[in-house]
């Protein structure tokens, strides 16, 4: 099956792109990357490869290896353009996150939001992780004018995680961890009809991450064909659950 993964030109999260790509590819699915302009070779946030601060807070070793493999793949260079997309040509859609400034190109694109709205209307699997949840939160249903997430249960990057990362690094990196003035969780909540019932923050974690073999620290929320996750620590579980969504839709 073909899965579309839109990304910005730069600053995408290493783990949130590379882990789902690896799991989907290993399961026999084709991942197609989309950038604003076709043929653009995207790039991750470089700090996540070397460590954000004193070698810490970056991607783990295995996702870094997956990302290295991804950069040598044909699909990472043969990107399609957002405006030229045909949503019906894809069986699934994954919206990865990232917090560095380059992400705003992708998170704020009205063109991409229109395409996401068209895909959402097909009722095919959609997955969003971390800041990526802002894309469907900002996407309007063509018939109602409301966010496509208005009636859905969802998670996203929790405010306590975003605030903790910012406070720990602001002395050196400024607003590196604050993509927008509003916290991701606050904006996502405003898109929901009943935030108290629909928003799921998940267990409180600050550093423990899910891995290829251990989902203890991971958390995702599924509501019908929509799957959401909080941060890179959920990427393995998110990727496996999305594969299951695709397989279920195929039957």
N, C-alpha and C positions, 0 to 999 in steps of 0.2 A: 504494500500500500504506500501511497505517496503522502508525506507529511511536510507541510510548509512551516518554515521557521524564519520569520522576519527578524532582522537585526539592524542596529545602526552601523555607521561606518567604523566606529571605534567605541571602546569602553564597555563592551558587553561583558557580562560575568563569565569567567572561564568555566566554572563548574556547571552553571545553569544552561550553558550551551553544549559543552562537550559531553557531559554524562548522558543526557537524553539522546544526543546524537549517537553515541556509542551503543547504548542499549537498543535503540530503534534499529540501527544498522545491523547489529548482531542478530536481531530478531527477523531480519530479512526485509525490512521496510526501507524505502528510499526517502531521505531527507533532502528537501530543496530549500536552499537559503535565499532570502529576498532582502535586498537593500534598496535604498531610495532610488539609486540609479543602477540599471542593470550592468553587470560585469564588475562591480566594485568588489575589491577583496577586503572583507571586514577584518577588524582586529579587536582583540580583547583589551580590557583594562590592564596595562602592563604591570601595575603594582601587584596585581593578584598572582602574577607568576614569580615575583621575587620576594613578596612579603610587603604588606602595606606600611608597617612601622617596625623597624628593627628586625626584619625578617619574619614577623608574625602577621596574623590576620589574613594571609593569602589563601590561595587554593591548596588543597592537599595534593600529595605526590601523584596519586593515580589520576585525578581529573587533569592535572597538568600534563601528564603523559597522553591522555586522551586528546587534549587540545593540540598537542604537538602533532599527533596523528591526523587530526582534523585539518590542520593548516596545510597538510600535504595531499589532501583529498581533492578530487576534481570538483565536487559540489561546493567547496568553499571558495572557489574562484569563478565558477560559472553561475553567479547569482542572477536572479531575475529581479526586475524593477517592481516596486510597489504599485505604481499606477497601471502597469500592464498585466497585473495578476488576473487570472480567471479562477475564482474560488471553487468552482465546480470541478476543477481539474485535480483537487486535493481531497484526500480522505480524512485528514486531521490537520490541526493547527496548534503549534506550540509558541507561546509568547514568553521568552526568557527575560530575565531582569539584569540589573546592574545599577550602580549608583553614581558613577563618575559623570562629569558634565556631558560627555559625548552621547549619553543615553537620551538626552532631551530631544535629539533629532527624531528618534523612534517613538518615544513615549508621547510626544506632543503632535505627531503628524496627523493632520486631518485626512489626508489621502489614505494612510494606513488604517485609520479608524473606519473609514467608509468601506474598505475592503474587509475588515474584520466583521463589520455589520452584515455584509453580504454573506460571508462564510457562516456567521452565527445563525442566520436565517435558514441555513441548510440542515441545522440540527445534527451536525457531525461533531466528533470529538474535538474539544478545545481545551488546551492546558495552559495555565499561566502561573508563573512562579515569581515571588518577591515583587520587585517594582513592575514586572510584566503585567501584574493584575491591574495596574493603572490603565492599560490600553483598553480592555473591555469596560472598565469603569467609566472611561471617557467616551466610549462608543455608544451612539444613540440608535435605538430601534427606529427604523424608518416609519413604522406605523403609529408609534406612541410618542416618540420624542424623548422617551426615558432611557436611562442607561440600560444596556442589555443585561446588566447584573442586578437590576432593580429587585427582581423576585427570587434571586438565587442565594444559596448559602455559599460563603466563600471565606478564604483566609488571604493573607498577604503578609508582607514584612510587618511584624508587630511594632508598635511605637516604641516599646521598651528596648527592642533590639536596635532600632535606628538611633534612638537617643543615646544609648550606651556607647555605640560605636563612635558617634559624633563627639561625645564628651571625653572619650579616651584618646582621641586623636586631634581634636581641634587646635590644641596648642602648637602642633607641628604642621597639620594639613589643612587648617581652616575648615571650610564647609564641604570638604571632600565627601563626607558621608551624608550631606543634606542636599539631595538633588533639587528639591523645591522647598520654598518656605514652609509649606504644609507637610506634615508627616504623611507617609503613604497610607497608613491605617486610617487617618482622619479623612483623607479624600475618598478612599474606598467606602468607608462607612456612609458618607454623604450620598453615595450612589444607590444605597440600599433602601428598600421600603421600610424595613424594620431592623435596623442595625443590631439591636440588642439580641434578637432571635437569629439573625442570619449570619452575623460575623462570628467566626470561630478563631480565637487567638492561638489555641493549642497549648500544650504543656510549656512551662517557662524553661527555656534553655538559653545559655549565652555562648557556650563553646562546643558542647557535645554535638557531634554530627552523625547522621546516618551514613552507612558505608555500603559496599557491595554485598556484605554478608550480615549486617546488623541494622535493623530498622528501629531499634529501641528509642533513639533520640529524634526520629523523623516523624513528620506529621503532614498529612494532606487532607483535603476536603473534596469529596465528590458530590455533585448535585446533578443527576442525570448525565448528560454528555459533557458536562463541564467539570474540570479538575483543577484545583489550585493548591499551591504550596507556599511556604513562608520565606525560605532563604536557601542558600546553597547546601545547607545541612540536610535538606529534604530531597535533594536532586535524584538520588538513587531510587528512593521509594516513588517519587513523582514519575520518573522514567518508566519504572516497571508497571505502575498503575495505568499510565497512559498507553503502554503497549497492550494491556488487558482491555482498555476501552476500545482500542482499534480492533482487536480480535473479536470483541463482542459485537461491534458494529458490522463486522464482515459477515457474521453468521446470519 
